[in-house]
Amino acid sequence: MPSRMMKTKTARKVRQARKGKARKRAQQNKGTTPVFPIHIKK
């Protein structure tokens, strides 16, 4: 059985890894560069 300290360390590590996952996923889906027109036909 793991000690209480190791449980805490593991939980902390998991929490840290989980942080920002939603933001990272959103950026990955929509891309990080802003959308702007390259070729404008006049």
N, C-alpha and C positions, 0 to 999 in steps of 0.2 A: 504494500500500500504506500503511495507517495506521501511525503510529508506535507504539512500545510503550506510550507514555504514554496515547495515545488508546484503545488496546486496553484498558488497565487502567481508565481512566475509564469506558468503555462497560460493561465487565464489572461494575464496582462499581455503576453506575447500575441495571443489570439486576437484580443481586442485591438491591439495596435495594428495587426495585419488587416483586420476588417475595416479599419478607419479609412474613409475616403473611397471605398470601393464603388459606391453609387456614382460619385463624381467622375471617377476614372472611366467607368462604363459609359456614362453619358458623353464624355469627351470622345471616347473611342467611337461611339455610334455616330455622332454628328461631325466628327473631325475637329481638329484643333485650330485650323486656319479659318478666318472669317470668309464668308461667301461674298465675292464681289465679281462683277462682270468684267471679263477680259476683253472680249470683242464687242464693241458697241457699234451697231449699224445705224447710220444716220441717213 
